[in-house]
Protein backbone atom coordinates (compact mmCIF):
# COMPACT_ATOMS: atom_id res chain seq x y z
CA UNK A 1 0.00 0.00 0.00
CA UNK A 2 2.94 2.35 0.65
CA UNK A 3 4.10 2.16 -2.94
CA UNK A 4 0.97 3.87 -4.27
CA UNK A 5 1.94 7.40 -3.08
CA UNK A 6 5.43 6.86 -4.45
CA UNK A 7 4.03 5.81 -7.81
CA UNK A 8 1.75 8.85 -7.84
CA UNK A 9 4.63 11.20 -7.01
CA UNK A 10 6.79 9.65 -9.74
CA UNK A 11 3.93 10.03 -12.22
CA UNK A 12 3.58 13.72 -11.39
CA UNK A 13 7.31 14.31 -11.81
CA UNK A 14 7.27 12.37 -15.09
CA UNK A 15 4.37 14.46 -16.37
CA UNK A 16 6.22 17.67 -15.47
CA UNK A 17 9.31 16.47 -17.32
CA UNK A 18 7.28 15.72 -20.45
CA UNK A 19 5.58 19.12 -20.18
CA UNK A 20 9.00 20.76 -19.89
CA UNK A 21 10.20 18.90 -22.98
CA UNK A 22 7.12 19.96 -24.96
CA UNK A 23 7.47 23.62 -23.93
CA UNK A 24 11.18 23.61 -24.78
CA UNK A 25 10.45 22.03 -28.16
CA UNK A 26 7.91 24.75 -28.95
CA UNK A 27 10.56 27.29 -27.98
CA UNK A 28 13.02 25.64 -30.38
CA UNK A 29 10.51 25.93 -33.22
CA UNK A 30 9.68 29.57 -32.44
CA UNK A 31 13.35 30.54 -32.24
CA UNK A 32 14.17 28.51 -35.38
CA UNK A 33 11.89 30.68 -37.47
CA UNK A 34 12.93 34.29 -36.93
CA UNK A 35 9.55 35.60 -38.08
CA UNK A 36 7.82 33.78 -35.23
CA UNK A 37 10.42 34.93 -32.72
CA UNK A 38 10.00 38.57 -33.71
CA UNK A 39 6.26 38.73 -32.92
CA UNK A 40 5.13 39.90 -29.51
CA UNK A 41 3.68 36.49 -28.67
CA UNK A 42 6.87 34.80 -29.83
CA UNK A 43 9.02 37.11 -27.71
CA UNK A 44 6.83 36.47 -24.68
CA UNK A 45 6.95 32.73 -25.19
CA UNK A 46 10.71 32.74 -25.64
CA UNK A 47 11.10 34.56 -22.31
CA UNK A 48 9.07 31.77 -20.71
CA UNK A 49 10.91 29.00 -22.58
CA UNK A 50 14.32 30.43 -21.73
CA UNK A 51 13.49 29.96 -18.04
CA UNK A 52 13.11 26.22 -18.71
CA UNK A 53 16.41 25.82 -20.57
CA UNK A 54 19.47 24.24 -19.03
CA UNK A 55 22.33 26.70 -19.63
CA UNK A 56 24.72 24.18 -21.19
CA UNK A 57 26.85 26.87 -22.78
CA UNK A 58 26.40 25.93 -26.44
CA UNK A 59 26.15 28.67 -29.04
CA UNK A 60 23.00 28.92 -31.12
CA UNK A 61 23.30 27.94 -34.78
CA UNK A 62 21.96 30.39 -37.37
CA UNK A 63 19.18 29.10 -39.62
CA UNK A 64 18.29 30.13 -43.17
CA UNK A 65 14.90 31.29 -41.86
CA UNK A 66 16.25 34.29 -39.98
CA UNK A 67 16.28 32.55 -36.62
CA UNK A 68 18.59 30.28 -34.70
CA UNK A 69 18.66 26.69 -33.52
CA UNK A 70 18.82 26.65 -29.72
CA UNK A 71 21.22 23.86 -28.81
CA UNK A 72 20.77 24.46 -25.06
CA UNK A 73 17.04 23.87 -25.41
CA UNK A 74 17.75 20.67 -27.34
CA UNK A 75 19.97 19.49 -24.50
CA UNK A 76 17.13 20.31 -22.11
CA UNK A 77 14.67 18.23 -24.15
CA UNK A 78 17.08 15.29 -24.28
CA UNK A 79 17.76 15.49 -20.54
CA UNK A 80 14.07 15.74 -19.67
CA UNK A 81 13.12 12.76 -21.82
CA UNK A 82 15.96 10.57 -20.53
CA UNK A 83 15.07 11.48 -16.94
CA UNK A 84 11.40 10.72 -17.66
CA UNK A 85 12.37 7.33 -19.07
CA UNK A 86 14.52 6.55 -16.01
CA UNK A 87 11.66 7.49 -13.70
CA UNK A 88 9.29 5.28 -15.67
CA UNK A 89 11.61 2.34 -15.04
CA UNK A 90 11.72 3.22 -11.33
CA UNK A 91 7.93 3.59 -11.20
CA UNK A 92 7.45 0.20 -12.83
CA UNK A 93 9.58 -1.38 -10.08
CA UNK A 94 7.89 0.52 -7.23
One Martini backbone bead per residue (centre of mass of N, CA, C, O) as a GRO file, in nm:
protein
   94
    1UNK     BB    1   0.053   0.066  -0.015
    2UNK     BB    2   0.314   0.259  -0.013
    3UNK     BB    3   0.361   0.270  -0.333
    4UNK     BB    4   0.137   0.463  -0.436
    5UNK     BB    5   0.257   0.747  -0.365
    6UNK     BB    6   0.514   0.704  -0.526
    7UNK     BB    7   0.384   0.663  -0.801
    8UNK     BB    8   0.241   0.938  -0.807
    9UNK     BB    9   0.493   1.115  -0.783
   10UNK     BB   10   0.635   1.007  -1.036
   11UNK     BB   11   0.412   1.087  -1.234
   12UNK     BB   12   0.428   1.390  -1.188
   13UNK     BB   13   0.723   1.425  -1.268
   14UNK     BB   14   0.694   1.306  -1.551
   15UNK     BB   15   0.489   1.514  -1.655
   16UNK     BB   16   0.676   1.762  -1.613
   17UNK     BB   17   0.896   1.668  -1.809
   18UNK     BB   18   0.721   1.658  -2.062
   19UNK     BB   19   0.628   1.952  -2.050
   20UNK     BB   20   0.911   2.069  -2.076
   21UNK     BB   21   0.977   1.943  -2.352
   22UNK     BB   22   0.746   2.077  -2.507
   23UNK     BB   23   0.815   2.375  -2.445
   24UNK     BB   24   1.104   2.362  -2.563
   25UNK     BB   25   1.020   2.279  -2.850
   26UNK     BB   26   0.857   2.530  -2.912
   27UNK     BB   27   1.098   2.721  -2.872
   28UNK     BB   28   1.266   2.609  -3.104
   29UNK     BB   29   1.065   2.679  -3.330
   30UNK     BB   30   1.042   2.983  -3.281
   31UNK     BB   31   1.353   3.042  -3.307
   32UNK     BB   32   1.401   2.918  -3.591
   33UNK     BB   33   1.180   3.129  -3.665
   34UNK     BB   34   1.217   3.463  -3.684
   35UNK     BB   35   0.923   3.554  -3.726
   36UNK     BB   36   0.813   3.433  -3.463
   37UNK     BB   37   1.021   3.574  -3.265
   38UNK     BB   38   0.926   3.883  -3.347
   39UNK     BB   39   0.683   3.855  -3.202
   40UNK     BB   40   0.514   3.911  -2.916
   41UNK     BB   41   0.448   3.616  -2.853
   42UNK     BB   42   0.728   3.500  -2.910
   43UNK     BB   43   0.881   3.667  -2.699
   44UNK     BB   44   0.721   3.568  -2.456
   45UNK     BB   45   0.777   3.267  -2.491
   46UNK     BB   46   1.090   3.284  -2.482
   47UNK     BB   47   1.103   3.378  -2.191
   48UNK     BB   48   0.977   3.123  -2.077
   49UNK     BB   49   1.166   2.906  -2.217
   50UNK     BB   50   1.437   3.014  -2.093
   51UNK     BB   51   1.365   2.912  -1.799
   52UNK     BB   52   1.387   2.593  -1.890
   53UNK     BB   53   1.671   2.603  -1.959
   54UNK     BB   54   1.980   2.466  -1.994
   55UNK     BB   55   2.298   2.606  -1.933
   56UNK     BB   56   2.538   2.462  -2.144
   57UNK     BB   57   2.700   2.673  -2.357
   58UNK     BB   58   2.583   2.681  -2.629
   59UNK     BB   59   2.566   2.782  -2.945
   60UNK     BB   60   2.385   2.918  -3.172
   61UNK     BB   61   2.232   2.834  -3.482
   62UNK     BB   62   2.197   2.944  -3.781
   63UNK     BB   63   1.929   3.011  -3.999
   64UNK     BB   64   1.756   3.050  -4.310
   65UNK     BB   65   1.495   3.192  -4.131
   66UNK     BB   66   1.619   3.415  -3.918
   67UNK     BB   67   1.725   3.230  -3.697
   68UNK     BB   68   1.771   2.978  -3.435
   69UNK     BB   69   1.941   2.707  -3.290
   70UNK     BB   70   1.873   2.566  -2.974
   71UNK     BB   71   2.088   2.372  -2.802
   72UNK     BB   72   2.006   2.397  -2.505
   73UNK     BB   73   1.713   2.301  -2.552
   74UNK     BB   74   1.792   2.023  -2.660
   75UNK     BB   75   1.926   1.928  -2.402
   76UNK     BB   76   1.673   1.955  -2.230
   77UNK     BB   77   1.502   1.749  -2.379
   78UNK     BB   78   1.688   1.508  -2.345
   79UNK     BB   79   1.699   1.511  -2.036
   80UNK     BB   80   1.393   1.489  -1.980
   81UNK     BB   81   1.348   1.216  -2.133
   82UNK     BB   82   1.553   1.044  -1.977
   83UNK     BB   83   1.437   1.097  -1.695
   84UNK     BB   84   1.155   0.985  -1.759
   85UNK     BB   85   1.247   0.702  -1.825
   86UNK     BB   86   1.382   0.637  -1.552
   87UNK     BB   87   1.119   0.680  -1.387
   88UNK     BB   88   0.956   0.456  -1.527
   89UNK     BB   89   1.130   0.228  -1.421
   90UNK     BB   90   1.090   0.292  -1.119
   91UNK     BB   91   0.779   0.274  -1.119
   92UNK     BB   92   0.759  -0.023  -1.209
   93UNK     BB   93   0.920  -0.121  -0.936
   94UNK     BB   94   0.717   0.012  -0.709
   0.00000   0.00000   0.00000
